[in-house]
Amino acid sequence: MTENDENPAVDEADSSSEEELTADELLEFALTAGFNTFRERQREIRRLARYVQERADDIDNAKTRAKELIEEQLSEVDEKTLDDLMNSFTSTLDEVVQEQGLSDDERVEVVASTFRALSEDLPAGALSSYLESIARVTLSPPPTPMLLGSLLVSLVGELETLVGAVARALYAHQPGKLSELGKSYTWGEIERFETVAEMREHVADHAVEKMLYGSFSDWFDLLERRFGVPRPARSTEFKTLEVIQRRHLMVHSAGVVSRQYLENLKDFKVEADLHDQLVVDYKYLADATDALFVVALSLVAGTTFKSARDVEAQERMERRISNTTYYLLQEERYEAVISIVQHLALNRMRDELAKHIIQVNGWIALKQLGRFAECRKAVERFDTRSKSNNLRLAKMALLDQVEAAHTLAREMLESEELPAEHWLAWPLLADVRAYHEALTLKASEDAQASEGD
């Protein structure tokens, strides 16, 4: 379920019209642009991660990797011999190690004779290239976790970019805060700038750059201390902090657990020991995107509610949150929707419709995950008699009142109260659409039967 977000001043503003916006509108414009960029780039990271995971067998295929290494050294590869050598490489070594009563020289000879027999069809001297390549791909880590680890680094980087954008927007909105930085400039430095605005932007950039040198926690400490922006939801949870720390491991120690990792997570139960090798798979990355998404949305919403005095700007943010939960449902990011409902203060929202939409979308997410029992009583208690038809339709569909929901949905489509795109795309109406298709098919079959008679 979504709600129209009418905001021409912000959503359609370009560089020529920005000068006409108020300070609150400029703040809203910057926050919206920053969050939209974060959201789209995060979506692409998830898509790439899914692409990599689905093709993991091909990416990690040892024979393909060995063949590429051999081709770097030899003009051609005998694939049958490569298959035979790869199949026997590990098994032969294991058998020799387990064989009792052999001297070291005898063990070497057994292995060597086995490989010589398998490589009779190879040119003289080629065996070493085959064995070296096989050993390299056998002993080296598969590339899929490396790729997913790199995407984790990018994921955290996108949040860092957003935090920087929020800080810049706040300094532009409250330029007086720049005087609190304690940095002085000589006349020579000042004269390099053509306008006061140019210098102000330079000082803000310097302040943001310095802020981002700090830790994840330091970022939000500064925003809270200097601008009163509340700490974002989930920013102090283990899941979020572990993602940040694992990112550091990927960058600095190839995923090997360090003392710093353990020290920074000492307040939590960590299921890893020093020198353990941590990897990133698709599920981990998908969970990480949801956690960081809620941090990002909460940061932008909290900044708006705290800093923008314009009530309309705050209400537009509430509608954006409601629309965001709808888009997340379409992407099947149900855990993210549930997390938004749990962590963002719905009871403080001004826009009643936005609040109800967010709650309903949370119920939809629970139902999609097979957890509807957690909210069934709340849905049954939800009084829709004075609410919009959209909310009445949602309640009917949630409670599997398919026939009644179908009747209401078709009436709303006819009156254009329910947009056609919502009828086609709203996940909650899947059973209602199936019911409609069944009715349509039966009507068609009945008509054909009548014509045959």
ABEGO torsion letter per residue (X at the ends): XBBBBBBAAAAABBAAAAAABBAAAAAAAAAAAAAAAAAAAAAAAAAAAAAAAAAAAAAABAAAAAAAAAAAABABBBAAAAAAAAAAAAAAAAAAAABBGBBAAAAAAAAAAAAAAAAAABBBGAAAAAAAAAAAAAABBBAAAAAAAAAAAAAAAAAAAAAAAAAAAAAAABAAAAAAAGBBBBAAAAAABABAAAAAAAAAAAAAAAAAABBAAAAAAAAAAAAGBBBBBGAABAAAAAAAAAAAAAAAAGGBBBAAAAAAAAABBBBBBBGBBBBBBAAAAAAAAAAAAAAAAAAAAAAAAAABABAAAAAAAAAAAAAAAAAAAAAGBAAAAAAAAAABBAAABABAAAAAAAAAAAAAAAAAAGAAAAAAAAAAABBAAABBAAAAAAAAAAAGBAAAAAAAAAAAAAAGABBAAAAAABAAAAAAAAAAAAAAAAAAAAAAAAAAX
